């Protein structure tokens, strides 16, 4: 047997919603459900932030590469050598 955290959370939510439909939820249980939902939203927000920043970095790197290749195509390799020697 393997422990599946996601499956366990789904089962807990199913039981909570069944209690909610039957009107068996206490005020403490409702508060705990609300807190759990808020924690879940915060963690999803952090994941989205991280994904967005890494995506932005990738896009920036790709733009730099495309600009460099465009410069090579239009100015030739000889021009690049002179620019590099001037920079050093």
PDB file with SEQRES, HELIX, SHEET and CRYST1 records, atoms N, CA, C and O in Angstrom:
SEQRES   1 A   88  UNK UNK UNK UNK UNK UNK UNK UNK UNK UNK UNK UNK UNK          
SEQRES   2 A   88  UNK UNK UNK UNK UNK UNK UNK UNK UNK UNK UNK UNK UNK          
SEQRES   3 A   88  UNK UNK UNK UNK UNK UNK UNK UNK UNK UNK UNK UNK UNK          
SEQRES   4 A   88  UNK UNK UNK UNK UNK UNK UNK UNK UNK UNK UNK UNK UNK          
SEQRES   5 A   88  UNK UNK UNK UNK UNK UNK UNK UNK UNK UNK UNK UNK UNK          
SEQRES   6 A   88  UNK UNK UNK UNK UNK UNK UNK UNK UNK UNK UNK UNK UNK          
SEQRES   7 A   88  UNK UNK UNK UNK UNK UNK UNK UNK UNK UNK                      
HELIX    1 AA1 UNK A    5  UNK A   22  1                                  18    
HELIX    2 AA2 UNK A   27  UNK A   87  1                                  61    
CRYST1    1.000    1.000    1.000  90.00  90.00  90.00 P 1           1          
ATOM      1  N   UNK A   1       0.822  -1.187   0.000  1.00  0.00           N  
ATOM      2  CA  UNK A   1       0.000   0.000   0.000  1.00  0.00           C  
ATOM      3  C   UNK A   1       0.864   1.248   0.000  1.00  0.00           C  
ATOM      4  O   UNK A   1       1.911   1.299   0.645  1.00  0.00           O  
ATOM      5  N   UNK A   2       0.415   2.236  -0.723  1.00  0.00           N  
ATOM      6  CA  UNK A   2       1.110   3.514  -0.792  1.00  0.00           C  
ATOM      7  C   UNK A   2       0.198   4.606  -0.256  1.00  0.00           C  
ATOM      8  O   UNK A   2      -1.020   4.565  -0.430  1.00  0.00           O  
ATOM      9  N   UNK A   3       0.807   5.571   0.390  1.00  0.00           N  
ATOM     10  CA  UNK A   3       0.056   6.704   0.925  1.00  0.00           C  
ATOM     11  C   UNK A   3      -0.047   7.767  -0.148  1.00  0.00           C  
ATOM     12  O   UNK A   3       0.960   8.208  -0.701  1.00  0.00           O  
ATOM     13  N   UNK A   4      -1.274   8.175  -0.439  1.00  0.00           N  
ATOM     14  CA  UNK A   4      -1.510   9.208  -1.446  1.00  0.00           C  
ATOM     15  C   UNK A   4      -2.127  10.415  -0.749  1.00  0.00           C  
ATOM     16  O   UNK A   4      -3.301  10.401  -0.378  1.00  0.00           O  
ATOM     17  N   UNK A   5      -1.325  11.449  -0.579  1.00  0.00           N  
ATOM     18  CA  UNK A   5      -1.777  12.632   0.155  1.00  0.00           C  
ATOM     19  C   UNK A   5      -2.944  13.316  -0.553  1.00  0.00           C  
ATOM     20  O   UNK A   5      -3.888  13.774   0.090  1.00  0.00           O  
ATOM     21  N   UNK A   6      -2.871  13.379  -1.862  1.00  0.00           N  
ATOM     22  CA  UNK A   6      -3.934  14.031  -2.634  1.00  0.00           C  
ATOM     23  C   UNK A   6      -5.260  13.290  -2.456  1.00  0.00           C  
ATOM     24  O   UNK A   6      -6.309  13.905  -2.264  1.00  0.00           O  
ATOM     25  N   UNK A   7      -5.193  11.970  -2.524  1.00  0.00           N  
ATOM     26  CA  UNK A   7      -6.402  11.165  -2.361  1.00  0.00           C  
ATOM     27  C   UNK A   7      -6.982  11.355  -0.953  1.00  0.00           C  
ATOM     28  O   UNK A   7      -8.198  11.438  -0.781  1.00  0.00           O  
ATOM     29  N   UNK A   8      -6.114  11.421   0.030  1.00  0.00           N  
ATOM     30  CA  UNK A   8      -6.553  11.622   1.409  1.00  0.00           C  
ATOM     31  C   UNK A   8      -7.272  12.971   1.557  1.00  0.00           C  
ATOM     32  O   UNK A   8      -8.322  13.049   2.195  1.00  0.00           O  
ATOM     33  N   UNK A   9      -6.705  14.028   0.967  1.00  0.00           N  
ATOM     34  CA  UNK A   9      -7.345  15.346   1.034  1.00  0.00           C  
ATOM     35  C   UNK A   9      -8.706  15.335   0.346  1.00  0.00           C  
ATOM     36  O   UNK A   9      -9.662  15.934   0.839  1.00  0.00           O  
ATOM     37  N   UNK A  10      -8.790  14.647  -0.799  1.00  0.00           N  
ATOM     38  CA  UNK A  10     -10.073  14.562  -1.507  1.00  0.00           C  
ATOM     39  C   UNK A  10     -11.129  13.854  -0.670  1.00  0.00           C  
ATOM     40  O   UNK A  10     -12.285  14.276  -0.640  1.00  0.00           O  
ATOM     41  N   UNK A  11     -10.739  12.785   0.007  1.00  0.00           N  
ATOM     42  CA  UNK A  11     -11.688  12.067   0.857  1.00  0.00           C  
ATOM     43  C   UNK A  11     -12.169  12.936   2.007  1.00  0.00           C  
ATOM     44  O   UNK A  11     -13.351  12.920   2.350  1.00  0.00           O  
ATOM     45  N   UNK A  12     -11.256  13.696   2.603  1.00  0.00           N  
ATOM     46  CA  UNK A  12     -11.629  14.598   3.705  1.00  0.00           C  
ATOM     47  C   UNK A  12     -12.603  15.653   3.194  1.00  0.00           C  
ATOM     48  O   UNK A  12     -13.591  15.964   3.860  1.00  0.00           O  
ATOM     49  N   UNK A  13     -12.328  16.204   2.012  1.00  0.00           N  
ATOM     50  CA  UNK A  13     -13.226  17.221   1.449  1.00  0.00           C  
ATOM     51  C   UNK A  13     -14.593  16.628   1.135  1.00  0.00           C  
ATOM     52  O   UNK A  13     -15.614  17.280   1.355  1.00  0.00           O  
ATOM     53  N   UNK A  14     -14.627  15.407   0.627  1.00  0.00           N  
ATOM     54  CA  UNK A  14     -15.911  14.762   0.341  1.00  0.00           C  
ATOM     55  C   UNK A  14     -16.735  14.624   1.612  1.00  0.00           C  
ATOM     56  O   UNK A  14     -17.932  14.909   1.625  1.00  0.00           O  
ATOM     57  N   UNK A  15     -16.073  14.179   2.690  1.00  0.00           N  
ATOM     58  CA  UNK A  15     -16.788  14.035   3.961  1.00  0.00           C  
ATOM     59  C   UNK A  15     -17.293  15.389   4.468  1.00  0.00           C  
ATOM     60  O   UNK A  15     -18.399  15.488   4.998  1.00  0.00           O  
ATOM     61  N   UNK A  16     -16.476  16.422   4.299  1.00  0.00           N  
ATOM     62  CA  UNK A  16     -16.880  17.750   4.744  1.00  0.00           C  
ATOM     63  C   UNK A  16     -18.081  18.254   3.945  1.00  0.00           C  
ATOM     64  O   UNK A  16     -19.011  18.821   4.518  1.00  0.00           O  
ATOM     65  N   UNK A  17     -18.066  18.052   2.644  1.00  0.00           N  
ATOM     66  CA  UNK A  17     -19.188  18.513   1.818  1.00  0.00           C  
ATOM     67  C   UNK A  17     -20.454  17.709   2.095  1.00  0.00           C  
ATOM     68  O   UNK A  17     -21.558  18.248   2.027  1.00  0.00           O  
ATOM     69  N   UNK A  18     -20.301  16.423   2.407  1.00  0.00           N  
ATOM     70  CA  UNK A  18     -21.467  15.624   2.794  1.00  0.00           C  
ATOM     71  C   UNK A  18     -22.070  16.163   4.088  1.00  0.00           C  
ATOM     72  O   UNK A  18     -23.289  16.275   4.213  1.00  0.00           O  
ATOM     73  N   UNK A  19     -21.217  16.494   5.041  1.00  0.00           N  
ATOM     74  CA  UNK A  19     -21.701  17.068   6.298  1.00  0.00           C  
ATOM     75  C   UNK A  19     -22.370  18.419   6.049  1.00  0.00           C  
ATOM     76  O   UNK A  19     -23.375  18.753   6.676  1.00  0.00           O  
ATOM     77  N   UNK A  20     -21.792  19.195   5.116  1.00  0.00           N  
ATOM     78  CA  UNK A  20     -22.339  20.513   4.813  1.00  0.00           C  
ATOM     79  C   UNK A  20     -23.741  20.372   4.215  1.00  0.00           C  
ATOM     80  O   UNK A  20     -24.648  21.131   4.556  1.00  0.00           O  
ATOM     81  N   UNK A  21     -23.909  19.398   3.325  1.00  0.00           N  
ATOM     82  CA  UNK A  21     -25.226  19.183   2.713  1.00  0.00           C  
ATOM     83  C   UNK A  21     -26.250  18.732   3.749  1.00  0.00           C  
ATOM     84  O   UNK A  21     -27.422  19.102   3.674  1.00  0.00           O  
ATOM     85  N   UNK A  22     -25.805  17.935   4.713  1.00  0.00           N  
ATOM     86  CA  UNK A  22     -26.715  17.444   5.747  1.00  0.00           C  
ATOM     87  C   UNK A  22     -26.915  18.448   6.877  1.00  0.00           C  
ATOM     88  O   UNK A  22     -27.778  18.250   7.732  1.00  0.00           O  
ATOM     89  N   UNK A  23     -26.135  19.516   6.894  1.00  0.00           N  
ATOM     90  CA  UNK A  23     -26.260  20.523   7.943  1.00  0.00           C  
ATOM     91  C   UNK A  23     -25.622  20.087   9.244  1.00  0.00           C  
ATOM     92  O   UNK A  23     -26.029  20.544  10.312  1.00  0.00           O  
ATOM     93  N   UNK A  24     -24.629  19.211   9.179  1.00  0.00           N  
ATOM     94  CA  UNK A  24     -23.993  18.677  10.381  1.00  0.00           C  
ATOM     95  C   UNK A  24     -22.694  19.390  10.753  1.00  0.00           C  
ATOM     96  O   UNK A  24     -22.031  18.985  11.708  1.00  0.00           O  
ATOM     97  N   UNK A  25     -22.319  20.431  10.029  1.00  0.00           N  
ATOM     98  CA  UNK A  25     -21.063  21.117  10.307  1.00  0.00           C  
ATOM     99  C   UNK A  25     -21.194  22.073  11.486  1.00  0.00           C  
ATOM    100  O   UNK A  25     -22.163  22.825  11.589  1.00  0.00           O  
ATOM    101  N   UNK A  26     -20.207  22.032  12.370  1.00  0.00           N  
ATOM    102  CA  UNK A  26     -20.181  22.978  13.479  1.00  0.00           C  
ATOM    103  C   UNK A  26     -19.441  24.234  13.038  1.00  0.00           C  
ATOM    104  O   UNK A  26     -18.860  24.278  11.954  1.00  0.00           O  
ATOM    105  N   UNK A  27     -19.468  25.239  13.881  1.00  0.00           N  
ATOM    106  CA  UNK A  27     -18.784  26.501  13.564  1.00  0.00           C  
ATOM    107  C   UNK A  27     -17.278  26.292  13.478  1.00  0.00           C  
ATOM    108  O   UNK A  27     -16.613  26.905  12.643  1.00  0.00           O  
ATOM    109  N   UNK A  28     -16.736  25.431  14.336  1.00  0.00           N  
ATOM    110  CA  UNK A  28     -15.293  25.158  14.305  1.00  0.00           C  
ATOM    111  C   UNK A  28     -14.896  24.471  13.001  1.00  0.00           C  
ATOM    112  O   UNK A  28     -13.861  24.791  12.417  1.00  0.00           O  
ATOM    113  N   UNK A  29     -15.707  23.540  12.554  1.00  0.00           N  
ATOM    114  CA  UNK A  29     -15.399  22.834  11.308  1.00  0.00           C  
ATOM    115  C   UNK A  29     -15.461  23.786  10.113  1.00  0.00           C  
ATOM    116  O   UNK A  29     -14.637  23.701   9.203  1.00  0.00           O  
ATOM    117  N   UNK A  30     -16.425  24.677  10.121  1.00  0.00           N  
ATOM    118  CA  UNK A  30     -16.523  25.668   9.035  1.00  0.00           C  
ATOM    119  C   UNK A  30     -15.297  26.586   9.029  1.00  0.00           C  
ATOM    120  O   UNK A  30     -14.764  26.915   7.970  1.00  0.00           O  
ATOM    121  N   UNK A  31     -14.860  26.991  10.215  1.00  0.00           N  
ATOM    122  CA  UNK A  31     -13.684  27.841  10.324  1.00  0.00           C  
ATOM    123  C   UNK A  31     -12.445  27.107   9.818  1.00  0.00           C  
ATOM    124  O   UNK A  31     -11.615  27.686   9.118  1.00  0.00           O  
ATOM    125  N   UNK A  32     -12.328  25.837  10.175  1.00  0.00           N  
ATOM    126  CA  UNK A  32     -11.163  25.073   9.727  1.00  0.00           C  
ATOM    127  C   UNK A  32     -11.177  24.888   8.205  1.00  0.00           C  
ATOM    128  O   UNK A  32     -10.122  24.926   7.572  1.00  0.00           O  
ATOM    129  N   UNK A  33     -12.351  24.690   7.618  1.00  0.00           N  
ATOM    130  CA  UNK A  33     -12.468  24.562   6.166  1.00  0.00           C  
ATOM    131  C   UNK A  33     -12.048  25.867   5.496  1.00  0.00           C  
ATOM    132  O   UNK A  33     -11.315  25.854   4.508  1.00  0.00           O  
ATOM    133  N   UNK A  34     -12.508  26.980   6.029  1.00  0.00           N  
ATOM    134  CA  UNK A  34     -12.157  28.287   5.487  1.00  0.00           C  
ATOM    135  C   UNK A  34     -10.652  28.527   5.563  1.00  0.00           C  
ATOM    136  O   UNK A  34     -10.056  28.999   4.596  1.00  0.00           O  
ATOM    137  N   UNK A  35     -10.031  28.210   6.696  1.00  0.00           N  
ATOM    138  CA  UNK A  35      -8.586  28.387   6.847  1.00  0.00           C  
ATOM    139  C   UNK A  35      -7.814  27.517   5.862  1.00  0.00           C  
ATOM    140  O   UNK A  35      -6.826  27.957   5.273  1.00  0.00           O  
ATOM    141  N   UNK A  36      -8.264  26.302   5.692  1.00  0.00           N  
ATOM    142  CA  UNK A  36      -7.606  25.382   4.750  1.00  0.00           C  
ATOM    143  C   UNK A  36      -7.702  25.909   3.317  1.00  0.00           C  
ATOM    144  O   UNK A  36      -6.739  25.824   2.555  1.00  0.00           O  
ATOM    145  N   UNK A  37      -8.850  26.444   2.959  1.00  0.00           N  
ATOM    146  CA  UNK A  37      -9.022  27.005   1.617  1.00  0.00           C  
ATOM    147  C   UNK A  37      -8.105  28.213   1.396  1.00  0.00           C  
ATOM    148  O   UNK A  37      -7.529  28.369   0.320  1.00  0.00           O  
ATOM    149  N   UNK A  38      -7.974  29.055   2.407  1.00  0.00           N  
ATOM    150  CA  UNK A  38      -7.115  30.233   2.297  1.00  0.00           C  
ATOM    151  C   UNK A  38      -5.651  29.807   2.160  1.00  0.00           C  
ATOM    152  O   UNK A  38      -4.923  30.365   1.339  1.00  0.00           O  
ATOM    153  N   UNK A  39      -5.211  28.819   2.957  1.00  0.00           N  
ATOM    154  CA  UNK A  39      -3.838  28.315   2.844  1.00  0.00           C  
ATOM    155  C   UNK A  39      -3.565  27.763   1.457  1.00  0.00           C  
ATOM    156  O   UNK A  39      -2.495  27.991   0.891  1.00  0.00           O  
ATOM    157  N   UNK A  40      -4.528  27.039   0.909  1.00  0.00           N  
ATOM    158  CA  UNK A  40      -4.380  26.480  -0.435  1.00  0.00           C  
ATOM    159  C   UNK A  40      -4.236  27.563  -1.483  1.00  0.00           C  
ATOM    160  O   UNK A  40      -3.418  27.444  -2.395  1.00  0.00           O  
ATOM    161  N   UNK A  41      -5.025  28.619  -1.360  1.00  0.00           N  
ATOM    162  CA  UNK A  41      -4.928  29.728  -2.314  1.00  0.00           C  
ATOM    163  C   UNK A  41      -3.575  30.418  -2.217  1.00  0.00           C  
ATOM    164  O   UNK A  41      -2.993  30.771  -3.243  1.00  0.00           O  
ATOM    165  N   UNK A  42      -3.064  30.617  -1.010  1.00  0.00           N  
ATOM    166  CA  UNK A  42      -1.766  31.267  -0.841  1.00  0.00           C  
ATOM    167  C   UNK A  42      -0.653  30.428  -1.465  1.00  0.00           C  
ATOM    168  O   UNK A  42       0.233  30.965  -2.128  1.00  0.00           O  
ATOM    169  N   UNK A  43      -0.698  29.119  -1.255  1.00  0.00           N  
ATOM    170  CA  UNK A  43       0.363  28.279  -1.819  1.00  0.00           C  
ATOM    171  C   UNK A  43       0.285  28.269  -3.343  1.00  0.00           C  
ATOM    172  O   UNK A  43       1.317  28.263  -4.013  1.00  0.00           O  
ATOM    173  N   UNK A  44      -0.933  28.268  -3.899  1.00  0.00           N  
ATOM    174  CA  UNK A  44      -1.067  28.304  -5.363  1.00  0.00           C  
ATOM    175  C   UNK A  44      -0.563  29.638  -5.912  1.00  0.00           C  
ATOM    176  O   UNK A  44      -0.002  29.685  -7.007  1.00  0.00           O  
ATOM    177  N   UNK A  45      -0.759  30.712  -5.165  1.00  0.00           N  
ATOM    178  CA  UNK A  45      -0.267  32.019  -5.593  1.00  0.00           C  
ATOM    179  C   UNK A  45       1.254  32.020  -5.644  1.00  0.00           C  
ATOM    180  O   UNK A  45       1.834  32.559  -6.586  1.00  0.00           O  
ATOM    181  N   UNK A  46       1.909  31.430  -4.654  1.00  0.00           N  
ATOM    182  CA  UNK A  46       3.371  31.357  -4.641  1.00  0.00           C  
ATOM    183  C   UNK A  46       3.882  30.541  -5.822  1.00  0.00           C  
ATOM    184  O   UNK A  46       4.877  30.909  -6.446  1.00  0.00           O  
ATOM    185  N   UNK A  47       3.217  29.450  -6.128  1.00  0.00           N  
ATOM    186  CA  UNK A  47       3.622  28.608  -7.257  1.00  0.00           C  
ATOM    187  C   UNK A  47       3.498  29.388  -8.554  1.00  0.00           C  
ATOM    188  O   UNK A  47       4.382  29.320  -9.407  1.00  0.00           O  
ATOM    189  N   UNK A  48       2.406  30.127  -8.708  1.00  0.00           N  
ATOM    190  CA  UNK A  48       2.222  30.937  -9.917  1.00  0.00           C  
ATOM    191  C   UNK A  48       3.294  32.016 -10.037  1.00  0.00           C  
ATOM    192  O   UNK A  48       3.796  32.268 -11.132  1.00  0.00           O  
ATOM    193  N   UNK A  49       3.648  32.653  -8.923  1.00  0.00           N  
ATOM    194  CA  UNK A  49       4.688  33.688  -8.940  1.00  0.00           C  
ATOM    195  C   UNK A  49       6.012  33.110  -9.420  1.00  0.00           C  
ATOM    196  O   UNK A  49       6.683  33.692 -10.272  1.00  0.00           O  
ATOM    197  N   UNK A  50       6.381  31.959  -8.865  1.00  0.00           N  
ATOM    198  CA  UNK A  50       7.640  31.333  -9.245  1.00  0.00           C  
ATOM    199  C   UNK A  50       7.639  30.934 -10.712  1.00  0.00           C  
ATOM    200  O   UNK A  50       8.640  31.117 -11.405  1.00  0.00           O  
ATOM    201  N   UNK A  51       6.538  30.398 -11.186  1.00  0.00           N  
ATOM    202  CA  UNK A  51       6.444  29.992 -12.582  1.00  0.00           C  
ATOM    203  C   UNK A  51       6.519  31.211 -13.494  1.00  0.00           C  
ATOM    204  O   UNK A  51       7.156  31.171 -14.547  1.00  0.00           O  
ATOM    205  N   UNK A  52       5.870  32.286 -13.087  1.00  0.00           N  
ATOM    206  CA  UNK A  52       5.873  33.497 -13.911  1.00  0.00           C  
ATOM    207  C   UNK A  52       7.273  34.099 -13.993  1.00  0.00           C  
ATOM    208  O   UNK A  52       7.697  34.510 -15.073  1.00  0.00           O  
ATOM    209  N   UNK A  53       7.995  34.160 -12.886  1.00  0.00           N  
ATOM    210  CA  UNK A  53       9.337  34.750 -12.908  1.00  0.00           C  
ATOM    211  C   UNK A  53      10.299  33.900 -13.730  1.00  0.00           C  
ATOM    212  O   UNK A  53      11.122  34.444 -14.467  1.00  0.00           O  
ATOM    213  N   UNK A  54      10.211  32.578 -13.617  1.00  0.00           N  
ATOM    214  CA  UNK A  54      11.095  31.739 -14.431  1.00  0.00           C  
ATOM    215  C   UNK A  54      10.735  31.850 -15.905  1.00  0.00           C  
ATOM    216  O   UNK A  54      11.614  31.788 -16.765  1.00  0.00           O  
ATOM    217  N   UNK A  55       9.471  32.011 -16.198  1.00  0.00           N  
ATOM    218  CA  UNK A  55       9.048  32.197 -17.587  1.00  0.00           C  
ATOM    219  C   UNK A  55       9.577  33.523 -18.134  1.00  0.00           C  
ATOM    220  O   UNK A  55      10.027  33.586 -19.278  1.00  0.00           O  
ATOM    221  N   UNK A  56       9.525  34.563 -17.337  1.00  0.00           N  
ATOM    222  CA  UNK A  56      10.047  35.864 -17.764  1.00  0.00           C  
ATOM    223  C   UNK A  56      11.546  35.807 -18.041  1.00  0.00           C  
ATOM    224  O   UNK A  56      12.030  36.404 -19.003  1.00  0.00           O  
ATOM    225  N   UNK A  57      12.268  35.095 -17.204  1.00  0.00           N  
ATOM    226  CA  UNK A  57      13.713  34.958 -17.407  1.00  0.00           C  
ATOM    227  C   UNK A  57      13.986  34.223 -18.717  1.00  0.00           C  
ATOM    228  O   UNK A  57      14.861  34.627 -19.483  1.00  0.00           O  
ATOM    229  N   UNK A  58      13.247  33.151 -18.980  1.00  0.00           N  
ATOM    230  CA  UNK A  58      13.420  32.406 -20.228  1.00  0.00           C  
ATOM    231  C   UNK A  58      13.155  33.277 -21.443  1.00  0.00           C  
ATOM    232  O   UNK A  58      13.907  33.241 -22.418  1.00  0.00           O  
ATOM    233  N   UNK A  59      12.092  34.055 -21.385  1.00  0.00           N  
ATOM    234  CA  UNK A  59      11.750  34.940 -22.505  1.00  0.00           C  
ATOM    235  C   UNK A  59      12.856  35.966 -22.721  1.00  0.00           C  
ATOM    236  O   UNK A  59      13.228  36.234 -23.863  1.00  0.00           O  
ATOM    237  N   UNK A  60      13.387  36.543 -21.647  1.00  0.00           N  
ATOM    238  CA  UNK A  60      14.463  37.518 -21.756  1.00  0.00           C  
ATOM    239  C   UNK A  60      15.704  36.911 -22.406  1.00  0.00           C  
ATOM    240  O   UNK A  60      16.314  37.527 -23.280  1.00  0.00           O  
ATOM    241  N   UNK A  61      16.078  35.705 -21.980  1.00  0.00           N  
ATOM    242  CA  UNK A  61      17.243  35.035 -22.556  1.00  0.00           C  
ATOM    243  C   UNK A  61      17.024  34.757 -24.036  1.00  0.00           C  
ATOM    244  O   UNK A  61      17.930  34.957 -24.845  1.00  0.00           O  
ATOM    245  N   UNK A  62      15.846  34.303 -24.393  1.00  0.00           N  
ATOM    246  CA  UNK A  62      15.558  34.039 -25.809  1.00  0.00           C  
ATOM    247  C   UNK A  62      15.619  35.311 -26.650  1.00  0.00           C  
ATOM    248  O   UNK A  62      16.117  35.282 -27.775  1.00  0.00           O  
ATOM    249  N   UNK A  63      15.127  36.408 -26.127  1.00  0.00           N  
ATOM    250  CA  UNK A  63      15.186  37.682 -26.856  1.00  0.00           C  
ATOM    251  C   UNK A  63      16.630  38.108 -27.067  1.00  0.00           C  
ATOM    252  O   UNK A  63      16.989  38.565 -28.152  1.00  0.00           O  
ATOM    253  N   UNK A  64      17.461  37.963 -26.045  1.00  0.00           N  
ATOM    254  CA  UNK A  64      18.871  38.318 -26.170  1.00  0.00           C  
ATOM    255  C   UNK A  64      19.546  37.454 -27.230  1.00  0.00           C  
ATOM    256  O   UNK A  64      20.328  37.959 -28.035  1.00  0.00           O  
ATOM    257  N   UNK A  65      19.252  36.165 -27.237  1.00  0.00           N  
ATOM    258  CA  UNK A  65      19.841  35.258 -28.232  1.00  0.00           C  
ATOM    259  C   UNK A  65      19.390  35.645 -29.636  1.00  0.00           C  
ATOM    260  O   UNK A  65      20.202  35.673 -30.560  1.00  0.00           O  
ATOM    261  N   UNK A  66      18.120  35.941 -29.802  1.00  0.00           N  
ATOM    262  CA  UNK A  66      17.611  36.318 -31.130  1.00  0.00           C  
ATOM    263  C   UNK A  66      18.245  37.624 -31.614  1.00  0.00           C  
ATOM    264  O   UNK A  66      18.584  37.750 -32.790  1.00  0.00           O  
ATOM    265  N   UNK A  67      18.404  38.582 -30.721  1.00  0.00           N  
ATOM    266  CA  UNK A  67      19.044  39.852 -31.099  1.00  0.00           C  
ATOM    267  C   UNK A  67      20.497  39.611 -31.499  1.00  0.00           C  
ATOM    268  O   UNK A  67      20.975  40.174 -32.484  1.00  0.00           O  
ATOM    269  N   UNK A  68      21.197  38.776 -30.737  1.00  0.00           N  
ATOM    270  CA  UNK A  68      22.595  38.483 -31.062  1.00  0.00           C  
ATOM    271  C   UNK A  68      22.704  37.788 -32.413  1.00  0.00           C  
ATOM    272  O   UNK A  68      23.575  38.128 -33.213  1.00  0.00           O  
ATOM    273  N   UNK A  69      21.833  36.823 -32.673  1.00  0.00           N  
ATOM    274  CA  UNK A  69      21.858  36.140 -33.973  1.00  0.00           C  
ATOM    275  C   UNK A  69      21.510  37.094 -35.108  1.00  0.00           C  
ATOM    276  O   UNK A  69      22.108  37.020 -36.182  1.00  0.00           O  
ATOM    277  N   UNK A  70      20.571  37.971 -34.890  1.00  0.00           N  
ATOM    278  CA  UNK A  70      20.218  38.968 -35.894  1.00  0.00           C  
ATOM    279  C   UNK A  70      21.382  39.883 -36.196  1.00  0.00           C  
ATOM    280  O   UNK A  70      21.627  40.228 -37.352  1.00  0.00           O  
ATOM    281  N   UNK A  71      22.097  40.275 -35.166  1.00  0.00           N  
ATOM    282  CA  UNK A  71      23.276  41.122 -35.358  1.00  0.00           C  
ATOM    283  C   UNK A  71      24.321  40.394 -36.195  1.00  0.00           C  
ATOM    284  O   UNK A  71      24.929  40.976 -37.093  1.00  0.00           O  
ATOM    285  N   UNK A  72      24.522  39.101 -35.887  1.00  0.00           N  
ATOM    286  CA  UNK A  72      25.483  38.306 -36.658  1.00  0.00           C  
ATOM    287  C   UNK A  72      25.077  38.198 -38.124  1.00  0.00           C  
ATOM    288  O   UNK A  72      25.924  38.302 -39.011  1.00  0.00           O  
ATOM    289  N   UNK A  73      23.800  37.990 -38.380  1.00  0.00           N  
ATOM    290  CA  UNK A  73      23.323  37.834 -39.751  1.00  0.00           C  
ATOM    291  C   UNK A  73      23.489  39.125 -40.532  1.00  0.00           C  
ATOM    292  O   UNK A  73      23.950  39.095 -41.672  1.00  0.00           O  
ATOM    293  N   UNK A  74      23.129  40.244 -39.956  1.00  0.00           N  
ATOM    294  CA  UNK A  74      23.159  41.497 -40.693  1.00  0.00           C  
ATOM    295  C   UNK A  74      24.547  42.146 -40.766  1.00  0.00           C  
ATOM    296  O   UNK A  74      24.832  42.849 -41.735  1.00  0.00           O  
ATOM    297  N   UNK A  75      25.406  41.934 -39.786  1.00  0.00           N  
ATOM    298  CA  UNK A  75      26.709  42.589 -39.774  1.00  0.00           C  
ATOM    299  C   UNK A  75      27.863  41.655 -40.079  1.00  0.00           C  
ATOM    300  O   UNK A  75      28.973  42.118 -40.340  1.00  0.00           O  
ATOM    301  N   UNK A  76      27.634  40.384 -40.055  1.00  0.00           N  
ATOM    302  CA  UNK A  76      28.697  39.437 -40.368  1.00  0.00           C  
ATOM    303  C   UNK A  76      29.602  39.180 -39.184  1.00  0.00           C  
ATOM    304  O   UNK A  76      29.598  39.923 -38.202  1.00  0.00           O  
ATOM    305  N   UNK A  77      30.367  38.129 -39.292  1.00  0.00           N  
ATOM    306  CA  UNK A  77      31.249  37.709 -38.207  1.00  0.00           C  
ATOM    307  C   UNK A  77      32.424  38.673 -38.052  1.00  0.00           C  
ATOM    308  O   UNK A  77      32.903  38.878 -36.937  1.00  0.00           O  
ATOM    309  N   UNK A  78      32.889  39.260 -39.133  1.00  0.00           N  
ATOM    310  CA  UNK A  78      34.025  40.191 -39.053  1.00  0.00           C  
ATOM    311  C   UNK A  78      33.696  41.393 -38.185  1.00  0.00           C  
ATOM    312  O   UNK A  78      34.535  41.848 -37.407  1.00  0.00           O  
ATOM    313  N   UNK A  79      32.490  41.906 -38.313  1.00  0.00           N  
ATOM    314  CA  UNK A  79      32.079  43.056 -37.501  1.00  0.00           C  
ATOM    315  C   UNK A  79      32.028  42.690 -36.018  1.00  0.00           C  
ATOM    316  O   UNK A  79      32.371  43.504 -35.160  1.00  0.00           O  
ATOM    317  N   UNK A  80      31.602  41.475 -35.724  1.00  0.00           N  
ATOM    318  CA  UNK A  80      31.482  41.040 -34.329  1.00  0.00           C  
ATOM    319  C   UNK A  80      32.856  40.996 -33.696  1.00  0.00           C  
ATOM    320  O   UNK A  80      33.014  41.381 -32.538  1.00  0.00           O  
ATOM    321  N   UNK A  81      33.844  40.539 -34.425  1.00  0.00           N  
ATOM    322  CA  UNK A  81      35.203  40.457 -33.890  1.00  0.00           C  
ATOM    323  C   UNK A  81      35.726  41.838 -33.507  1.00  0.00           C  
ATOM    324  O   UNK A  81      36.377  41.993 -32.473  1.00  0.00           O  
ATOM    325  N   UNK A  82      35.449  42.822 -34.323  1.00  0.00           N  
ATOM    326  CA  UNK A  82      35.908  44.182 -33.992  1.00  0.00           C  
ATOM    327  C   UNK A  82      35.172  44.740 -32.779  1.00  0.00           C  
ATOM    328  O   UNK A  82      35.772  45.436 -31.961  1.00  0.00           O  
ATOM    329  N   UNK A  83      33.893  44.447 -32.654  1.00  0.00           N  
ATOM    330  CA  UNK A  83      33.123  44.913 -31.491  1.00  0.00           C  
ATOM    331  C   UNK A  83      33.649  44.268 -30.218  1.00  0.00           C  
ATOM    332  O   UNK A  83      33.782  44.933 -29.191  1.00  0.00           O  
ATOM    333  N   UNK A  84      33.948  42.976 -30.283  1.00  0.00           N  
ATOM    334  CA  UNK A  84      34.447  42.274 -29.102  1.00  0.00           C  
ATOM    335  C   UNK A  84      35.805  42.820 -28.687  1.00  0.00           C  
ATOM    336  O   UNK A  84      36.058  43.016 -27.498  1.00  0.00           O  
ATOM    337  N   UNK A  85      36.675  43.064 -29.649  1.00  0.00           N  
ATOM    338  CA  UNK A  85      38.003  43.600 -29.296  1.00  0.00           C  
ATOM    339  C   UNK A  85      37.889  45.007 -28.722  1.00  0.00           C  
ATOM    340  O   UNK A  85      38.674  45.370 -27.847  1.00  0.00           O  
ATOM    341  N   UNK A  86      36.941  45.805 -29.185  1.00  0.00           N  
ATOM    342  CA  UNK A  86      36.753  47.140 -28.625  1.00  0.00           C  
ATOM    343  C   UNK A  86      36.233  47.092 -27.194  1.00  0.00           C  
ATOM    344  O   UNK A  86      36.611  47.910 -26.355  1.00  0.00           O  
ATOM    345  N   UNK A  87      35.357  46.119 -26.926  1.00  0.00           N  
ATOM    346  CA  UNK A  87      34.814  45.992 -25.573  1.00  0.00           C  
ATOM    347  C   UNK A  87      35.878  45.570 -24.578  1.00  0.00           C  
ATOM    348  O   UNK A  87      35.839  46.007 -23.427  1.00  0.00           O  
ATOM    349  N   UNK A  88      36.826  44.737 -24.981  1.00  0.00           N  
ATOM    350  CA  UNK A  88      37.870  44.283 -24.073  1.00  0.00           C  
ATOM    351  C   UNK A  88      38.891  45.356 -23.931  1.00  0.00           C  
ATOM    352  O   UNK A  88      39.870  45.184 -23.205  1.00  0.00           O  
TER     353      UNK A  88                                                      
END                                                                             
